[in-house]
């Protein structure tokens, strides 16, 4: 991305991106940001939201559920079906 407002998002952790998104929402809710500033942080918030959604999708793919034998002992793992 060439836009400096959006360029550093791709390397952010989920927790960092979510924390910044929460700060943006708080700033927008207070109404203390001028119109141009509101537009800029809203655009960054949208990018942060998309980044968080992508990280969550990636995590869902990696999660496996533990399968159990009839006696309750772990038998192995299988992909998690999130449908």
N, C-alpha and C positions, 0 to 999 in steps of 0.2 A: 504494500500500500504506500502511496506517495503522501497521503494526508498525515501530517504529524499528530493530529488529534487521534487518529485511529491506528497508527503504525505499530505501537508497542503492545497492542492487545494480544496478538497471536502467541506470545511467549508467556502470558500470564497464567498463573494457576487458577483453578476454579474459585478457590477461596478469595484470592486477591481481586479477581474480576467481580465476584458477587459483592464484596465489601465496597468496591468503588461504585457499582451499580446502585447499591443502597444509599450511598452518599449522594449520588446524582438525583435519585428520587426525592430524597429529603430536601435538597437544594431547590428542585423544581416545585415541590409542595409549599415551600415558604414564600415563593413569589418574589424573592429578593434579587433575582437575576434578571438583567435586562433582556430584551427580545433576542438580540443576536447571541448573547451568552446562552440563553435558554435553548435556542436552536442548536448551537454547537454541542452543549452537553447532552441534549436529547439524542443527537446523532451518535455521540460516543456511547450513550446508554444503550441504544439499539445494537451497536456493534458488540458491546459487552454481553448483552443478552444472547445474541447469536453465538458468541464464543462459548458462553456457559452451556447453552443447549448442545453444542457440538461436543464439548467435553463430557457431558452427561451421557450422550449417545455412545461415545467411545467407551465409557465406563460400563454401560449396560452390556456391551458386546463382550467385555472381558469377564464379567461376573458369571460364575458358575454356581449352580445349586448342588448341594450335597444330597446324594441319594442314600437312602437307608435300607438296610435289610429288614426282614420281618421282626427280628429281635431288637431293632432300634440302633444297631451298630452301623457306623458309616460304611457304605459299600463302594463309594467312589463319587465322581462328580459328573454332571452333564450340563450342557449349555442352558442358561436361564431363558425361559420363554416369557417375554414381557408383553405378549399380546393380550 
